[in-house]
């Protein structure tokens, strides 16, 4: 069984599977706005296709 990551644990160069695709973290940012809940903004690269996408996660979300 593969490791399960929480979105708050992601760091640069971390590789993980999401929705059947394998991604590598290019850049991450943990944001704590003054109003509202914290979130993690991640720029990730699809290892197979090379496409780079940006996505926002709840820090407690499992990957």
N, C-alpha and C positions, 0 to 999 in steps of 0.2 A: 504494500500500500504506500502511496506517495505521501509526502508531508502535506499537511493542511496549514495554510498560512491565513492569518488574519490580515485584513487590508492595512491595519495600522503597523504591521511588522514588515511591510515591504521596504526594500532598500534598493539602491542602484545595482544593476546586474543580477537581481534575483529572477530566476526563471520559474514560471508557474503555468498551470493549465487553467483555462477559463472557457467555458462553453465549447469544449472539444478542440480548442486551439491552444498552442503553446506560445507564451509571450515572455519577453525579457524586458525588465524595467529599464527604461532609458533615463527617466528622471521622475522623482516623486516630490511631493510637497504636502506636509501635514499642516492643515490650515485650521486655526482656532479663531473664528470671527468673534467680535465682541458681542454679537447678538446671534443666538442660535447654537446648534450643535457643531462640533468639530467634524471635519471630513478630510479625506486624503485624495489629492489630485495626482493622477499617475499618467505619465506619457510612456506608452509601452509599444514594443515592436514585435510583430508576429514573426516568429523564428522561421516559419516555412515560406511565407509570401514576401516578407520584408516590409509590409505595410506598417506605418506608425500611426497609432491612434491615441487620443487622450480621453480619459474616463475618470469620473469621480466616484469614490466609494465611501461608504460609511466605515469608520475604523474597525468596527466589530464584525464586518462582513467576512465570511469565510471564502477562501479561494482554493 
